[in-house]
């Protein structure tokens, strides 16, 4: 399995949302206008770059989009990285040569001993692996697979005396919630088996952390975009418009509005939270204060390709079953620790479009 990128071919990944502008009206007390327009992560922290911890690190799903970028960042920050991935969704060539690959099915009950042997004693574990598609044709099987993976990785981590366990969750745990949605919003009512599985995993990790087994950092992502992204709205639109520049089919009504975050901002936010928090359970939203509609994404991709297509729509407010049409995550908790995204949602989409045009 590859890393946890909430995505579906033809539409945005399920995480994140609300309007293409700064969304000031959604910020508590009017929000901070400068921060709402993007902010600067380094400036917010006094210009200091925050590094991930050095030492041994294990990345599940490290052959996928986000996992491969995380692996590169960990190596650059001085960690010795082991990647656990079955390569069914990830790509071997995306794994840096300096990392060690253990090819293993994390959900296989017979693989527990192999998992335990692969995790160095006291290593930091970054658990990104998941079956990520929200509209999976077998939702109960997807739920079982994803929760089984987390249970087994956790069991192996405890056997290796791991003290720091980082889990990539999803905004889908909130379901259709008021926006911007803070980490302490309740009740959590996911509308997809994917989101339900993430919520179950969060509960299991919380129980072990409060039992004194290890400390947990849980990140609820908006939509992360950048190089190597596949099976999501930007690469899908690029491929469709290259095939037929005159027309673009859009799932739903085009008015879905979600937040998009660059992969670099995502990693910076993760490193910042890990460095600045130390509770048994540390849960953070990661996104931007701005959002981008599907119609706006289509316009940006068309502009970058230099085409002017006619749009057609499949109809309905959801792009697919389990789609949360509008979501915007509150990032005030992490902002209070000094982090801000460097790019707005629209800027993240345009940057990712240019990066993907160069590699697809």
C-alpha positions, 0 to 999 in steps of 0.5 A, a space after each residue: 500500500 502507498 501513502 495516505 493521499 485522499 484522492 480520486 481520479 477525476 476529482 479532488 482528494 476528499 480533504 479540505 475546503 470552502 472558497 477560492 478567496 481568503 475565507 476571512 469570514 470563516 476565521 474566528 474574530 475575522 482572522 488574520 488577513 496576512 495569514 489568510 492570504 498565505 503567510 510565510 512559514 519561515 517568517 512565522 517561526 523567526 526565519 528558523 527552519 524546523 528539521 525532523 528528528 534525526 536517528 532511525 526512522 521508518 516510513 510506511 507507504 514510503 514509495 507513494 506520493 507523500 511518503 516518498 517526499 517525507 523520506 527525502 526530507 527525513 534523509 536530508 535532516 539526518 535520519 536513517 530511513 527504512 521504507 515499508 511498502 508493498 509497491 502496489 500503489 507506490 513506485 520503487 523509483 520514487 524511493 531515494 537510494 539512501 533509504 532501505 526498502 522492505 517490500 511487505 504487505 502491511 495488512 498480511 497477518 503472517 507479516 507481523 514478524 517481518 514488520 517487527 524485524 524491520 523496525 529498528 529499536 527506538 525508531 520513529 515510525 511515520 505511518 502513511 500507508 493506506 488504501 486511500 480511495 474514498 469511493 472504494 467499491 468494497 468499503 468494508 474490505 477497505 476499512 478492514 485492510 486499513 485498520 489491520 495495517 495500523 494495528 500491525 504497524 502499531 504492534 510491531 512498533 511497540 515490540 521495537 520500543 518505539 517512543 514516537 509514532 506519527 500517523 497521517 489521518 484525514 479531514 474525512 474523519 469530520 464528515 460534513 462539519 461546520 467550517 473552518 473545522 477545529 480539531 476538537 469539533 464533535 461529534 465526528 461522523 465520517 461519511 465514508 469507510 475511509 474516514 471511518 477507518 482513519 477515525 478508528 485508527 486514531 482511537 486505537 493509537 490514542 488508547 495506546 498512547 494514554 496507556 504509556 506505550 508511546 507518544 502519538 502525533 496525528 495529522 488530519 490533512 487537507 488535500 496535499 498536492 505537488 510532484 508525483 501526485 497521481 489519481 487526483 484532480 490536477 493530474 486527471 485534468 491535465 491528462 484529460 485536456 491533453 487528450 481533448 483540449 476542447 472539452 473537460 468533464 467534471 464530476 459533480 457540479 464543479 462547486 465543490 470547494 476544498 483546501 489545497 496544501 503544497 507538499 513542502 508546506 505539509 512537511 514543514 507543518 509536520 516537522 513543526 508540530 513534532 518539534 513543538 508539542 510533546 503530549 501523549 496524543 498530539 492532533 493537528 489539522 494541516 491545511 490552508 485558510 483558503 480554498 479552491 473550487 473544482 471549477 477554479 482548478 479546471 480554469 487554472 489547469 486550462 490556463 497553464 496548458 493554454 487551452 479554453 475547453 467547454 465544461 460538462 458536468 456529471 451533476 450533483 453536489 458530490 463528485 462521488 459517493 462519500 465525497 465531502 463537497 465543502 471543507 475547510 480546516 481550522 489551522 489555528 492550533 498549529 499556527 499558535 505554535 508558529 507555523 503558517 503555510 507559505 502558499 494559498 490554496 489557489 497558489 498550491 494548485 497552480 504550483 502543482 499544475 506546473 510541476 506535474 506538467 513537467 513530469 507527466 
